[in-house]
Amino acid sequence: MTIYNINLGIGWASSGVEYAQAYRASVFRDLGIPAKFIFTDMFQHENLEHLTANIGFSDDEIIWLYSYFTDIKIAPTSYPLSELENSFTLPVQSIDKAGNLWRYHFNEDFYANVSLCGPEDNYVQRVEYVSKGNLVRKDYYSYVKIFTEYYMPKDQKPQLIQRSFFNEDGSVAYEEYCEPEMSIFKFENKWCYGKEELVGYLLDCLALTRKDMILLDRATGIGQAVFDHKGQAALAVVIHAEHYNAKADEEDNILWNNYYEYQFTNADKVDAFIASTQVQKELLDEQFQHYTTHRPKIYAIPVGSLDKLRYPESQRVPYRMMTSSRLASEKHIDWLLQAVILAKKSLPQLTFDIYGEGGERNKLTKLISDAHAQDYIQLKGHQNLTEIYKDYALYLTASTSEGFGLTLLEAVGSGLPLIGLDVPYGNQTFIRHGENGLLLERQEPDNSQHMAQVFADAIVQYFQTMDADKAHAYSYQKAQAFLAHEVAKQWQDFIKEVLYD
């Protein structure tokens, strides 16, 4: 038995989907259940292994669509610069060095840009060959050359026309011809027309049996291929976000989220759906019964777990607050920042730390500076927060939608009360209004000044009227159900029921 988890991409600033998969991998590891995680995006600017290892995957758990048909293993980049230099067929006239980007000049019309990585920038990640001002080729490496891209100029821009994917010995495993509409993949005895056919071919090669299971985490562009080529394996669809458009909801019609529409429309071919919260599971049950003739099995399994509850070594610092998320507009960190500035007038002891990175950093930095709030509001960047939550008194979140909210789970696991909006599904799962925090009404359309005031009033209300000790205790109680052994049992029961009952 193997569980194959299918996703599209992953990055340095991964989304909740990838972190959910990493949590799941650790659960399966502990249970001794073989699992593979398939990524189907093309990775050019970074070795996939660096991204997957960064959030806790093991190399042998990863399948990359494009390297699967070769004998090259998932591994960190370790191709020596010296080997690349020895492979040059022309003498090097000069070298320009700028950090981890070196340019090798062979003559006045031909040079190579070499992108380096590693602890001393001594490994080759990518090489770009430029002739007479035109990009002609790119080579990509891990411990050997993985693939090569060939370019030709069109409208004064380089156009990708072909990729060759290699085996360890340098032989060509297969080729991709890159057309504007779609790619065509040529194997020794097979042609795949388009990426969906390539995904289907990979699944066919896996020779899935009724003892195997597919967990489909993302389906955009590949959903039909997965459904058509799953073989005898059980198919479960994991729901990571809001699954429908509430504003377009009508008595006799529902508008599913585009990311899940294909899966829901073909629910008769799905063995199970997995929501991350009981609230979403129950709603989805009701919607299938009301709007469709499908009656699929729907489970609620958390996308994260806690290895233990964490308690502060000393007394928490009063009035010390935090939040953690991508610094993105939909997280509305600016509402929280303005709220703290307003609440500070009533509670001068307040401090607020913001963890995370993202595109809103410069905007938030300016807001803090303009308000002269640097002494009590700080951007702390991306950090491992495992042992940090417990040192705070209150957690704030202004996200208008959380499918689950791993940071919310980690916060309650460290006994933190929370203040957030009364929106699906994470806040409604982890916050009990008046017990371990406050759920706030969201008024649409969003008005930043109004929401800042609403949060400011809630902060003042919490610190002036609620019993902090009881709130901490309730959060710890809430977190008990999400301890690792509890989540592991849910996965065990799910696999047993879907595969064997």
Secondary structure by P-SEA (a helix, b strand, c coil): cbbbbbbccccccccaaaaaaaaaaaaaaaacbbbbbbbccccccccaaaaaaaacccccccccccccccccccccccccaaaaaaacccccccccccccbbbbbccccbbbbbbbbccccccccbbbbbccccccbbbbbcccccbbbbbbbcccbbbbcbbbbbcccccccbbbbbcccbbbbbccccccccaaaaaaaaaaaacccccbbbbcccccccaaaaaaccccbbbbbbbcccccccccccccccccccccaaaaaacccccbbbbccaaaaaaaaaaaacccccccbbbbbbcccccbbbbbcccccccccccccccccccaaaaaaaaaaaaccccccbbbbbbbbccaaaaaaaaaaaaccccccccccccccccccccccccccccccccccaaaaaaaaaccccccccccccccccccccccbbbbbbcccccaaaaaaaaaaaaaaaaccccaaaaaaaaaaaaccccaaaaaaaaaaaaaaaccc
